Amino acid sequence: MNARATRFPLFDSLRAIAALAIFGTHAYFVLTENAATPLRQYATRLDVGVYIFFAISGFLLYRPFVRARLRDESAPAVAAYGWRRILRIGPAYWIALTIVAVWLHMSYVAEPGNAASLYLFGQSYRSGGLAIGGLPQAWSLCVEAAFYLFLPIYAFAMRSLPARTERGRLRTELTGLALLAAAGFGFSALAMANGAVEHFDRFPLHLTLPCYLEVFAVGMCIAVLSVWYEDRELPTWLRPVDRFPGIPWAIALLAFWAVSTRIGLNGRDGESVTTAQYVGRTGLYTVVALGVVVPAVFGDQARGLVRRLLANRVLLWIGLISYSFFLYHWAVVIKVDGWNVPAGGVVAFVMSLAIAAASYYVIERPALTLKRLVKGRPEPSPREAIAEPAPVAPARVTHAG
């Protein structure tokens, strides 16, 4: 399958990789108490999984909008888009938050002043500990929900820009995304300058959408290029991705190694982080996300070891249930840590998978069948990507000193 084909069958495996990375960093942090081992620098950087999830969302959600614009077609129906987004993250999260609050005795979740923020994806816009309250990882759902609201507004703004030709529309799209990425890096620097990362009594700017615009922009840029090259030959600079999908993954691994060992971060909880380190980490995480996602978009999807790995049935299934895995894994890790059992990481992983499978088949999948209640425009042609967006995994924020 190449860029001119339509569905993207390997994206569930990308979700699985991101979800497993997030599980790994949380399990290491809790079950080993962030022990000083040779693995710590790498284990604590596995929170890069959140960037992979955000890039996936940027790609899959923006692609129908940009395809309609580049081809001068009607834009997707916003009402149907919004309804599907609610069904995608709402029901499973609301039930998981309630179950975990009871399971871990978090009575504050039900307090009137907290419940609205926690259940309506608003805790990232509250100062103090509530920003990472309830399901601590759900701050990233707040980012995702904000992106859901932002995206159709952004798409409408781009559609309003004058551009007579398809190539002119392409240029405006790429320019807009470059500005969006620059804004993301700027907000990250602002968050550090404001002390938001260090002081949770301040507004947690670093847990809100503006600080992640750069990685969403990368996913959106991949979407733009995938639409542009649907009916065109891949350019010279993209052809190696088709033949050698391991190249972008090698670049991703190099960036992961660099962020883990070369910019002065040691992975200790509460370590001091400078603005340059924080922004540098953001940039390298974005490179990792780009490198991981690209082979699943461009090129023959049956070619290369990387794509054969992504086609693994077990990995695809884990990706299918990865949103529920994300919702419950932190609580499971906390519980398993209290039990003090041998091989706690394995026990927590198996338990998380079992709970996630139950949640997916009992809650998520039935909820998604309700999308037919709000009609959209006619289904896209078979060449369009219509996969559901990635669930959002949490990233453990390193505090500045």
HELIX and SHEET records of a PDB file:
HELIX    1   1 PHE A   11  LEU A   31  1                                  21    
HELIX    2   2 ARG A   40  ALA A   43  1                                   4    
HELIX    3   3 LEU A   46  VAL A   48  5                                   3    
HELIX    4   4 GLY A   49  LEU A   70  1                                  22    
HELIX    5   5 VAL A   78  TRP A  103  1                                  26    
HELIX    6   6 SER A  107  ALA A  110  5                                   4    
HELIX    7   7 PRO A  112  TYR A  119  1                                   8    
HELIX    8   8 GLN A  123  TYR A  125  5                                   3    
HELIX    9   9 GLY A  129  ILE A  132  5                                   4    
HELIX   10  10 PRO A  136  ALA A  138  5                                   3    
HELIX   11  11 TRP A  139  SER A  160  1                                  22    
HELIX   12  12 GLU A  166  ALA A  193  1                                  28    
HELIX   13  13 LEU A  205  LEU A  207  5                                   3    
HELIX   14  14 LEU A  209  TYR A  212  5                                   4    
HELIX   15  15 LEU A  213  TRP A  228  1                                  16    
HELIX   16  16 ARG A  239  ARG A  243  1                                   5    
HELIX   17  17 GLY A  246  THR A  261  1                                  16    
HELIX   18  18 THR A  275  VAL A  293  1                                  19    
HELIX   19  19 VAL A  294  ALA A  296  5                                   3    
HELIX   20  20 LEU A  305  LEU A  310  1                                   6    
HELIX   21  21 ARG A  313  LEU A  320  1                                   8    
HELIX   22  22 SER A  322  TRP A  339  1                                  18    
HELIX   23  23 GLY A  344  SER A  359  1                                  16    
HELIX   24  24 TYR A  360  GLU A  364  3                                   5    
HELIX   25  25 ARG A  365  LEU A  368  1                                   4    
HELIX   26  26 THR A  369  LEU A  373  5                                   5    
END                                                                             
